[in-house]
Amino acid sequence: IKDKVIVRYNLSVNDLGNKGIVYVNYVSDGIEVYNNTIVTSTQTNYIFMTNSGNQTKCNFFNNLVYNRSATAKISMHRDYTFSNNLFYSENGCSIENLDSIKTINKNGLYVNPELTGPIDTVSRTGYDNMYEYTLGQGSPCIGAGLSTDALYDYFGNAANNNIRCASNA
């Protein structure tokens, strides 16, 4: 039996993603990628990418992707499911192949996630800065995700069915 992999409650801000911010090149019994917040840099290439020889089943759900790149791409292969993910691109930016993802992203959203802080191009590090990437009170992500077996979110709050890595709501 191969390993099972879970990638959850990550905050990725201004990563380049030349091979993918989420790069699946690992054969396993299953990979779940959920409740992550990804804010691309203006130079991001691949957001999600898989190795063409990968025979792994992957489930992507409850992820928030805030795109600030005009050249972002999604390169996925067979046996992948998408559900309850939010993809949003700032003006002048786009994600190549997003139309094909829309056809399989069950209950997907394609609107501004209404994050609490300003999204700027300067990469700031530190625990205090991550609060800018939580959901605002009126975010469409609130209640729009699938339930998971997680008890707590990234901030230690009781987990709920929001699309994101953490929420103030």
Buried (B, 14 or more C-beta within 10 A) or exposed (E): EEEEBEBBBBBBBBBBBEEBBBBBEEEBEBBBBBBBBBBBBBBBBBBBBBBEEBEBBBBBBBBBBBBBBBBBBBBBBEEBEBBBBBBBBBEEBEBBBBEEBEEEBEEBBBEBBBBBEEBEEEEEEEEEEBEBBBBBEEBBBBEBBBEBEBEEBBEEEEBBBBBBBBBBB
